[in-house]
């Protein structure tokens, strides 16, 4: 992991604008200067002054000049090309207008939905007070109380009353685990004050493959956080409004669409609007737990006997382990605060730690409270209603308080899904920055959002949601594996971190905390992977394995490309092997000094390029003649090529050519099988094989109709030819458009 | 209708290879010569001898030269470029190999399925003996006996026994109609000895819109012939094997796929293999009718009382009309022989007439026989079995003869569907030749088949088949309208034909026959349109109307494009309005004579083209430097353009540029919203607005990975930019590829 390539640690997750344009290293700069020395001085393309160019490249002074409506749309004035001094949000929006400058209806809809573009300089972390940070960052963790206890009970209920007796011990174990993992993450916050996501911690301390494993676990985690949170949120709604039950899948897709749009707009998770659902949920669940336990106290804590379906399994180690693995999904989201340390007010790490402590306390209280309440009130999963809804209905009655509880639950779950939308694109961005993912994940849209990552997350989550019919219970087995893999690796990374820093104060204590967290998380991971394997954990494990392999291959490809594109000293010399080249360049151009010709694509100076222009013509109409004139005006050796379906047509074309004056050498290829592309490609491939030093420019006339739907009426030969010639080296395709009404 | 544009009447339906390359008219030839005179003599692109070109364009002598395996695939030798003298089918197949020459697996599969390519010169009509022509051309008409009587009875049975009493009178009317239409088509054969399809006859004699109406009717007819024949054929199979009944839709799609493949291979409807099903069907139905009527004779022609469902309608005019319209679908296919006169042996028209007479006789015999047999044996539609199958089971018992009848029925129906595959692509070809359909329907594949028409027919028929669940009864209401519209217009065209030719012998008799046929067909058309309107005829009518409108608009577009592309004398003069142009071309190129600059895309001579080359660069790597060297080597005024996300990056890039030597003017555009395409497009659009006389060549470096799946890992900025710049006039896009492993 090269820290400098990641743009330094000071702004983790915040991409620098120059990230996509990596700087040249000193060696490459030397090569660049050496290459420059080999360029001819005062060549025709280098006028002594810029005024000798046919047009002043600094169009700024023409800015508001009379640019009217051209035949193909309004030609808009472009913005000032020096950086504008105006307010960030007020600068002209020229990012997505049509080429004529007039915004299309699609673009107008986009602006309406997504808002005006934001400048890169707008990027700044909002600093959050602890009272805002807690609800915003804890939404994911706290909301898992809505499905974690239920997942636990769903397994235990299979063994009837005997199974349910295990609920409290298992819940206590999970609560202890929460405490241990929480303490462990307190160490991470201290050690990575700039944000320590699992991917960063694992790859920094353990190496590339553990980092990728953690990243794979995280990505699975994000997809499932979205899918599970939405399905649990919709379950909260359908528990209250059973009439909506058949519409689960459409409702879920609508929720994904809402999150997609909101995040493309660039939702920032700050401000009270995001804090409200968490506090509302907190109040609802605490009130529920307190009332429920008060009721239980009235009954001297004698549990109401639940109405159970017939037990289908006996109590065994496997059942208890499965229940434990399911219940531990309530721990998802604990890592959120350690990722977001820079979002706190100074002293950042201290505030983050305090918030984490609060969150862990609340999480344990809610989780234990809900399990205990369910135990005493005899609520078990089933009947198309969530456990929380059932408890709320029993405790509050079907009135306002019940409706409030369900609404708060749904809201906090939507917010939890949104957390994944904040984190997943950033992990993808970090992966792309390390060449582990396609570089498109590095691009920020005009609202500063990582549009590609957001879209990829939405598509995957929607797919998973639909594939599992929006059933929370079916999704849970996949969930735990990814989460605990990331937890374990992150904490193992911290162990390695402390192990290396022998001088650090409290090193032994820190190491102990992290090691405990790591071992316990690892135990949950193994438990979940084994007990849930057939129920769906294999999907998650397979997906992580595939991700690691793919990410490694992506990195290998980028490394190869980087090496191929690198300016290197040998490229300057190894092309010196001269070919027996006929003097192809006519006298007029002979004023330039000639360099050696290149067999590969290594030309770095103009004099190394040996040209042959080939104009492919079907008919001699205006578009064809214009392509011919264009090609001839380049002043390079020129050959016209005509593909003819038969002898008669070939003779006719040659006759036209003679009448026109035979200004350009013409070669006619007969295509007895009527194909157009294949003979052309073969001819040009053979030309290249004969003279690999030539750069062959294929000039094609292309008819461009004004309305895109008219394109169906024209041949797409130019596009097909471009695709067919693409794999051949040293072939340059030039399309000369001819616009028709 | 311009007969010469259709390539003359002597080969209707057979496209001439030069059809896609229309010849120039004398006026255009004059303009061509005039334009040629304005080209400079002995320009650099016109070496005095061809040897001065860097490579001999006649690669024939290098044919088998050492062309080895390049880095991007094998470079195949190309075939001899003079027309090979070898056998038609033996010549080398270079039509669809990959660009490197090595056939890909896809291409090998294609060859295996579709066979080796065929030369254009292979096109020749097979001459058919009458005994072969009858079954081949009559399959469509005779096979309709398999569903026509059933469609008739299906309506009548709604009125119970009273309804069925109308079966014989209606059948007699339809038989009379067959006779009248048959006699009418005998006249068409005589008048159009080169084949008189409805579209040709109607458009020749009545004008463009009636021709299009007839063509629309025909296209609907072809689609429904495929759908109905396949659904009826599958009904014949499922009647015998009820276990297959749930698989109707997959079976139908498989049949469409079979027809698609067979016709892409270029199936010729000749030879005994195509005659067999018709004769087998003929024998089966005649045997069935004779045995059935013999049984009836034993019973003194007392009909067996049918077991009927409760009558739901009374006998009324509407019911009888509907039954008549349904039953008249038995007439589909009568026109086939008149389309195919040139396929007969000489004297063609006389043989075609004799065959038509035979066909009509057989059709009437079969149709009347089946209706009568059904009447006497008390068979009515229903019970998931076809009427023909029911009758065959009653008459022959469930043995070999029954199976033979069903197999023959299915085979003849598949053959009937194949007839549509022969005719539909030809009608589309004629429409395309008259500019009424996209010109791609004019292209013949390497097996001489009209692949695009065949594919379009398959797709539409499959869609219709699936939409109607493969139910013959549901498809029938759509069927009659298209068929009888084409019949009526064709015969009306013949009436107009005779009306004009006042000197023709037998003119009055011919006119009388055609007029009778026209009036009767018209009556059926009106009957079908009215009585079946809500049942589905509206779909057919709407489709025909949409087709006529679309075809007219397509023709209009092609006319506009043709006018825009036409070489015209005014183009030579109207560009003479000189612009106040700074002398953009540097001294080195000044040797050429300068012409006037063009504001539009009207350059016809090299000296009219004013160049500005713009290289868009993101980074200074090998691909970027190569694009720069390429652009500079063109020797035209050159400007480098860099889109930078921020000031720092811009300064850094300018610094690199200076180190390199600042050989080319550089302009940096800041893109505060991170967009790449939009600022570039705006900059270039503004350049164009400033100097509309300049032809701006945008040079883009493009990284081409070796494996297509690696393309996902690279930006597609070049392709996006090409799409964005496409609507702007006088912008030429040049992609300089850089191949990476």
Interface residues (C-beta under 8 A of the other chain):
Chain A: X17 X18 X20 X21 X22 X23 X24 X29 X32 X33 X35 X36 X37 X39 X43 X44 X45 X46 X47 X50 X52 X53 X54 X55 X56 X57 X58 X59 X62 X65 X67 X68 X70 X71 X72 X73 X75 X76 X77 X78 X79 X81 X82 X83 X84 X91 X93 X94 X95 X96 X97 X98 X99 X100 X101 X117 X118 X119 X120 X121 X438 X439 X440 X443 X444 X445 X446 X554 X557 X558 X560 X561 X564 X565 X566 X567 X571 X581 X582 X584 X586 X587 X588 X589 X591 X601 X602 X603 X604 X605 X606 X607 X608 X609 X610 X611 X612 X613 X618 X619 X620 X621 X622 X623 X625 X626 X629 X630 X631 X632 X633 X634 X635 X636 X637 X638 X639 X644 X645 X646 X647 X648 X649 X652 X653 X656 X659 X660 X661 X663 X664 X665 X667 X669 X670 X672 X673 X674 X675 X678 X679 X681 X682 X683 X685 X686 X687 X688 X689 X690 X691 X694 X695 X697 X703 X704 X705 X706 X710 X712 X713 X714 X715 X722 X724 X725 X726 X727 X728 X729 X731 X732 X733 X734 X735 X736 X737 X738 X739 X740 X741
Chain B: X17 X18 X20 X21 X22 X23 X24 X29 X32 X33 X35 X36 X37 X39 X43 X44 X45 X46 X47 X50 X52 X53 X54 X55 X57 X58 X59 X62 X65 X67 X68 X70 X71 X72 X73 X75 X76 X77 X78 X79 X81 X82 X83 X84 X91 X93 X94 X95 X96 X97 X98 X99 X100 X101 X117 X118 X119 X120 X121 X438 X439 X440 X443 X444 X445 X446 X554 X557 X558 X560 X561 X564 X565 X566 X567 X571 X581 X582 X584 X586 X587 X588 X589 X591 X601 X602 X603 X604 X605 X606 X607 X608 X609 X610 X611 X612 X613 X618 X619 X620 X621 X622 X623 X625 X626 X629 X630 X631 X632 X633 X634 X635 X636 X637 X638 X639 X644 X645 X646 X647 X648 X649 X652 X653 X656 X659 X660 X661 X663 X664 X665 X667 X669 X670 X672 X673 X674 X675 X678 X679 X681 X682 X683 X685 X686 X687 X688 X689 X690 X691 X694 X695 X697 X703 X704 X705 X706 X710 X712 X713 X714 X715 X722 X724 X725 X726 X727 X728 X729 X731 X732 X733 X734 X735 X736 X737 X738 X739 X740 X741
